[in-house]
Amino acid sequence: MIETIVFDVGETLVRDDRYWASWADWLGVPRHTVSALIGAATVQNKGDADALRLIKPGMDIGAANRAREAAGRGEHLDESDLYPDVRPALAGLQALGIRVVLAGNQTVKSGDLLRRLDLPVDLVATSAEWGVAKPDPEFFEHVIEVGRAEAGRTVFLGRRAGLRTAHLRRGPWGYLWADDPEVVEAADWRIDSLTQLTSIAATIAPD
């Protein structure tokens, strides 16, 4: 039985187009340059900061983020940033009595912006609010705690961490790793749309 489903945020619920475009504009480079470097970093299993520092070596990402915010060019999130299947999927899961949690490597401001969207979820939490980020095991300890269900009854939309896992073919990471043998073996389900989760959850009978 599935009692809780926990969703990552970037390229699961929210398109990252605006975020990376804003960085490109801030750094004064073409937007496709940032997209290409983020893709290269993904392939090499490096972080986003590594890609940005290729454009501006030694850049203090935290300081740059604060400067962007001060200039009114910081984080922004509205309905247009959501994938179209997000609201139907979340609402459908809640209608089945499943606890729905959003938890990802996001800033405190991102958490506030997500809450303002008034999505049909039970809880929004971010790594910045918890003081620990994926893939640290402590992050997933928090996930289980706020999910209020055993790991075997909790599904995480993202990489495996002792929880049941659904791999979503979406965004650069989702497509890149879709056919990776380890991902295929680890994922309980492989999906192309969040709305498929409603059908999956509905067919798993309570035990």
N, C-alpha and C positions, 0 to 999 in steps of 0.2 A: 504494500500500500504506500502511496505517496502522500505525505502529509504537508511537506513544505517544498517549494521551488524557489531557489535563489538565483537571481539574474545578475550577471556582470552588466556593465553599463556601456562602455565604448564599443561600437560596432556589434553590439548585441541589441540594445534598445535605441541607441543614439548614433546617428551618422557622425563621423569625425571630420567631414569635409570642412565645415566652418572653422573648426579648431585649428587644423593645419593650414588652412588658407590665411588665417589671421597671423599665424607665426611667419609665414612666407612674406606677407605684407610688412610685418614688423621688421624682419631682417632684410627687406629690400631685395628679395630674389623671386624669380618666377615660381608660381605655385606648384608647377609640375616638378620643379627641382626638389622641393621639400617632400612631395609625394614619393618621388623616386628614391630619395635617401631613406625615408621611413621604410619603404619596401625593402631596401638593401639591409637595413638594420634588422628587420624582421627575419629575413632569410638567415642572417648571421647570429640570430638569437641575442641581439644586443638591444639595449633600451632606446627609447625615443630620444633621451637626452644625448646619447651618442651621435644620433643622426643630426641633431641641431648643432652640436659642437663641431661637426664637419664643416658647417657653414661659417661658424664663428668660434674658432678654437679657444678653449679656456673659458667659455661663457658660463657665468653663474646663472643657472636656470631659475633659481628662486628669485634672485635680484631682477632678472629680466621679466619674470611674471609680475613682480610688484610694480615695475616700471610700466608695464602694459596696463595694469589695473589703474594706476595713477593717471595715465593718459586717456582713460576711458576706452581702451582697446583690449580689455581682458576677457575673461570667460563670459560666454553668453549661451543661453539655451532657451529655445521656445518650441512650440508644437511642430514647427517645420523641421526640426532636427530629429524627430522621432521617426523610426521606420513605420510604415503604415499598418503593420500587423501587431504593433505593440499594445495599443489599447484593447482591441478585441481579444488578444491572447490573455492579457492580465485579467480582464473582466471575466472571461470564460473560466479561468482557473479559480478565481475567487468564488464564482457561482457554484463550483464543485466542492467548496468548503476547504480548499487548499490555501495554506498560508503562503503569501507572496512577499518576497523580500528582494530589495535591490541592494547589492553590495559590490563595490568595485574599487579599484585604485583611482580614487578621485579626491579632489580637494574639498575643503569645508564649503567653499562657495558652490561647487558643483552639487553638493548635497542639498544646499538651500535652493538652488535653481530647480533641481529635480522635484523637490517637495512642492514648489510653487506650481508645478504642472498638474498637481492634484491627480496623479495617476491612481488607478485602482490597485493599490498595494497596501500591505500591512506595515511595512517599515522600509525606510531608506537609510542606508549607512554608508560611510566612506572610509577609506583607509586612513585619511588624514584625521578623521574624528576618532578612530580607534588607535591611532598612533602606530600602526603596523600595516604593511602592504603585502599583497601576494608577491611571490609564492611562499612567504614565511608561514610556517605551520600555525603560528599564533593567529594569523588572519582567519584561517579556517576554523579554529577553535571558536572565534567570535561568531563566525557564520553559523555553526551548529548551535551556539548559545542563543542567538537571536531567532534562529529558525524554530526553536522549541520542539525539535523532533530528533530522533536518533539518526545517525549518519545514513543508515540503510533505508530510511524513509525520507531522506532529503535529496533532492536533485539540484545539482549546481550546473548552470549554463556557463561552462568554461572548462578549465583544465582540471584533471582528476586530483583529488585531495582526500581520499578515503570516503568520499561521498559518491552517490550515484551520479552519473554524468551524462549530459546530453551535449553532443558536439553540433554546433550550428554552422552551416556553410554560409558565412557572411563576413564581409570585411577581409582584409588581406590575410590575417591569421587564420580565419575560418577556412578560406579557400586553400591556403598554402598547406595546412596540416590535414585537410580533409581525408586524404588517402594515405597518410603516414601510418605505417603498420602499428606503431605503438598507440596512436590515437584510435585507430579502428578497433584494436583489441580492448582498449580501456573504456571506450564509450559504451554506455548502456543503450543509447539511442543516437542516431545520426539524422539530423533534420535540416530542412531547407527553409522552414518558416516557423515562427513561434506559435502560430495557431495549431500546429501539429501536436503541441504539448497537451492541449485540451483533450484531443482524441486519445492520446497515450494515457493520460491520467484517468480518463473516464472508463477505460477498458481494464484497468488494474483493480481488481476487486479487493475490498477490505479483507484483512485476515483476522 
